[in-house]
């Protein structure tokens, strides 16, 4: 039996969150070194034991000075780990979209037996977002490029990632994934502090949550598609 795409996505997010917490702790120690201070041991303990993140993960303007951020930028202390947070977040959302297509397709186009059902699904190629979008549109009547839920948002402080639509955001993340995979760095991503990567993680989580609720209603309950701009 195939894994539930939403559950698989949630598991992937748990792994990404562990990476975020590691970056959070590392960033707190680096900031303390800049200031000649000792990192708050109680805060570090909460991050480790309670699986929390500090305010640093959500805002640098509330937790550091401009010169602190400039030090992070100059030395690139968090850049590499933030690149992998962005990379893993995108991989998780792409896998979800592929898994969800297979789930919906199997529901709408039932073969006589499980073996032939799996063969039908295996005929599809999912090499890019463009291909995934075409499959959704042609076989399911779903426009990924048009889906733009108003509650999918990003952090204003993460200025490099400010897409005007959900689809633009996904395409930008796909480009980041290719850059890291083929060049070893994300040239189009200005990742300085943790919030720059946390914004992507939250964007992906929110997108999947709202996508799942929206299109489950369409596929399984026959309700009208919502939040597809310029289509319905």
C-alpha positions as CSV (number, residue, x, y, z in Angstrom):
1,X,0.0,0.0,0.0
2,X,1.3,3.4,-1.0
3,X,2.2,5.8,1.8
4,X,-0.2,8.7,2.5
5,X,1.3,11.8,0.8
6,X,0.4,14.1,3.6
7,X,1.8,11.8,6.3
8,X,5.0,11.4,4.3
9,X,5.2,15.2,3.9
10,X,4.7,15.7,7.7
11,X,7.5,13.2,8.4
12,X,9.8,15.0,6.0
13,X,9.0,18.3,7.7
14,X,9.9,16.7,11.1
15,X,13.4,16.0,9.6
16,X,13.7,19.5,8.2
17,X,12.6,20.9,11.6
18,X,15.5,19.0,13.3
19,X,17.8,20.7,10.9
20,X,16.3,24.1,11.7
21,X,16.8,23.5,15.4
22,X,20.4,22.6,14.8
23,X,20.9,25.8,12.8
24,X,19.1,27.7,15.6
25,X,21.4,26.5,18.3
26,X,24.5,27.1,16.1
27,X,23.3,30.6,15.3
28,X,22.7,31.4,19.0
29,X,26.2,30.4,19.8
30,X,27.7,32.4,16.9
31,X,25.7,35.5,18.0
32,X,27.0,35.1,21.5
33,X,30.6,34.9,20.3
34,X,30.0,38.2,18.3
35,X,28.9,39.9,21.5
36,X,31.3,38.3,23.9
37,X,28.5,36.6,25.8
38,X,27.4,33.1,26.7
39,X,24.4,31.6,25.0
40,X,21.4,31.2,27.2
41,X,21.6,27.6,28.4
42,X,17.9,27.5,29.3
43,X,16.9,28.5,25.8
44,X,19.3,25.9,24.3
45,X,17.8,23.2,26.6
46,X,14.2,24.1,25.5
47,X,15.2,23.9,21.8
48,X,16.8,20.4,22.4
49,X,14.3,18.9,24.9
50,X,11.0,20.5,23.9
51,X,11.7,20.5,20.1
52,X,11.1,24.3,20.0
53,X,12.8,27.0,18.0
54,X,13.8,30.4,19.3
55,X,12.6,33.8,18.1
56,X,15.7,33.9,16.0
57,X,14.1,31.4,13.6
58,X,11.2,33.8,13.0
59,X,12.8,37.2,13.1
60,X,16.3,38.7,13.1
61,X,15.1,42.3,13.7
62,X,13.7,41.5,17.1
63,X,16.8,39.5,18.2
64,X,19.9,41.1,16.7
65,X,21.4,44.3,15.6
66,X,22.1,45.3,12.0
67,X,25.8,44.8,12.6
68,X,25.2,41.3,13.9
69,X,23.4,40.4,10.7
70,X,26.2,41.9,8.7
71,X,28.6,39.6,10.5
72,X,26.5,36.6,9.6
73,X,26.4,37.8,6.0
74,X,30.1,38.5,5.8
75,X,31.2,35.1,7.1
76,X,28.3,33.0,5.8
77,X,27.9,31.2,9.1
78,X,24.5,29.9,8.4
79,X,24.4,29.9,4.6
80,X,25.2,26.3,3.9
81,X,22.8,24.8,6.5
82,X,20.1,27.2,5.3
83,X,20.6,26.1,1.8
84,X,19.9,22.5,2.9
85,X,16.8,23.6,4.8
86,X,15.5,25.2,1.6
87,X,16.5,22.2,-0.5
88,X,14.9,19.7,1.8
89,X,11.7,21.8,2.1
90,X,11.3,21.9,-1.7
91,X,12.0,18.1,-2.1
92,X,9.3,17.4,0.5
93,X,6.7,19.5,-1.3
94,X,7.6,18.1,-4.7
95,X,7.3,14.6,-3.4
96,X,3.9,15.5,-1.9
97,X,2.6,16.9,-5.2
98,X,3.7,13.7,-7.0
99,X,2.3,11.4,-4.4
100,X,-1.0,13.4,-4.3
101,X,-1.3,13.2,-8.1
102,X,-0.9,9.4,-7.9
103,X,-3.5,9.2,-5.2
104,X,-6.1,11.3,-7.1
105,X,-5.4,9.6,-10.4
106,X,-5.9,6.2,-8.9
107,X,-9.2,7.4,-7.4
108,X,-10.5,8.8,-10.7
109,X,-9.1,6.2,-13.1
110,X,-9.6,2.8,-11.6
111,X,-8.0,-0.2,-13.3
112,X,-9.4,-3.8,-13.0
113,X,-6.7,-4.8,-10.5
114,X,-3.9,-3.3,-8.4
115,X,-1.2,-4.5,-10.7
116,X,-2.6,-2.7,-13.7
117,X,-3.4,0.3,-11.6
118,X,0.3,0.6,-10.6
119,X,1.4,0.2,-14.2
120,X,-0.8,3.1,-15.3
121,X,0.7,5.4,-12.7
122,X,4.3,4.3,-13.5
123,X,3.8,5.6,-17.1
124,X,4.0,9.2,-15.8
125,X,7.2,11.2,-15.7
126,X,7.7,13.8,-13.0
127,X,11.0,15.4,-13.9
128,X,9.9,19.0,-13.3
129,X,7.2,21.2,-11.9
130,X,6.1,21.9,-15.4
131,X,5.5,18.2,-16.1
132,X,3.7,17.8,-12.8
133,X,1.5,20.7,-13.6
134,X,0.6,19.3,-17.0
135,X,-0.5,16.0,-15.5
136,X,-2.6,17.7,-12.9
137,X,-4.3,19.8,-15.5
138,X,-4.8,17.1,-18.2
139,X,-6.0,14.2,-16.0
140,X,-7.4,15.9,-12.9
141,X,-8.7,19.3,-14.0
142,X,-6.5,20.9,-11.3
143,X,-4.4,24.0,-12.2
144,X,-1.3,24.0,-10.0
145,X,-0.1,27.2,-11.7
146,X,-3.4,28.8,-10.8
147,X,-3.7,27.6,-7.2
148,X,-3.0,30.7,-5.1
149,X,-4.5,30.5,-1.6
150,X,-4.4,33.9,0.2
151,X,-3.3,32.2,3.5
152,X,0.0,30.9,2.0
153,X,2.4,33.6,3.0
154,X,6.1,34.3,3.6
155,X,8.1,36.2,6.2
156,X,8.6,39.9,5.3
157,X,12.1,39.8,6.7
158,X,13.1,37.1,4.2
159,X,13.3,39.6,1.4
160,X,14.8,37.2,-1.1
161,X,11.7,34.9,-1.0
162,X,8.7,37.1,-1.7
163,X,6.8,35.4,-4.5
164,X,3.7,37.2,-5.8
165,X,1.9,33.8,-6.3
166,X,2.3,30.3,-4.9
167,X,3.3,29.0,-8.3
168,X,6.1,31.6,-8.5
169,X,7.3,30.5,-5.1
170,X,7.4,26.9,-6.1
171,X,9.3,27.7,-9.3
172,X,11.8,29.8,-7.4
173,X,12.4,26.9,-5.0
174,X,12.8,24.4,-7.9
175,X,15.5,26.7,-9.3
176,X,17.2,26.7,-5.9
177,X,17.1,23.0,-5.8
178,X,18.7,22.6,-9.2
179,X,21.4,25.2,-8.3
180,X,22.4,23.3,-5.1
181,X,22.3,19.9,-6.8
182,X,24.4,21.0,-9.9
183,X,26.5,23.9,-8.7
184,X,26.8,23.2,-5.0
185,X,25.4,26.5,-4.0
186,X,22.1,28.5,-4.3
187,X,23.1,31.6,-6.3
188,X,19.6,33.0,-6.4
189,X,18.9,32.7,-2.6
190,X,20.2,35.3,-0.2
191,X,20.4,33.2,2.9
192,X,22.0,35.1,5.7
193,X,20.1,34.3,8.9
194,X,17.8,31.5,9.9
195,X,14.6,33.3,9.1
196,X,15.6,33.4,5.4
197,X,15.2,29.6,5.4
198,X,12.4,29.4,7.9
199,X,10.2,31.4,5.6
200,X,10.5,28.7,2.9
201,X,9.8,25.9,5.4
202,X,6.6,27.7,6.6
203,X,5.5,28.5,3.1
204,X,5.8,24.8,2.1
205,X,3.9,23.6,5.2
206,X,1.1,26.1,4.7
207,X,0.8,25.4,1.0
208,X,0.5,21.6,1.5
209,X,-2.0,22.0,4.3
210,X,-4.3,24.2,2.3
211,X,-3.8,22.3,-1.0
212,X,-4.8,19.1,0.7
213,X,-8.0,20.5,2.2
214,X,-8.9,22.3,-1.0
215,X,-8.4,19.5,-3.5
216,X,-9.6,16.7,-1.3
217,X,-13.0,18.4,-1.3
218,X,-12.8,18.7,-5.1
219,X,-11.7,15.1,-5.9
220,X,-13.6,13.2,-3.2
221,X,-16.7,15.3,-2.5
222,X,-17.2,16.9,-5.9
223,X,-17.1,20.5,-4.5
224,X,-16.1,23.4,-6.6
225,X,-12.4,24.2,-6.9
226,X,-11.5,27.3,-5.0
227,X,-8.4,29.6,-5.1
228,X,-7.5,28.9,-8.7
229,X,-6.9,32.4,-10.0
230,X,-8.1,33.1,-13.5
231,X,-9.5,29.6,-14.1
232,X,-12.8,29.1,-12.2
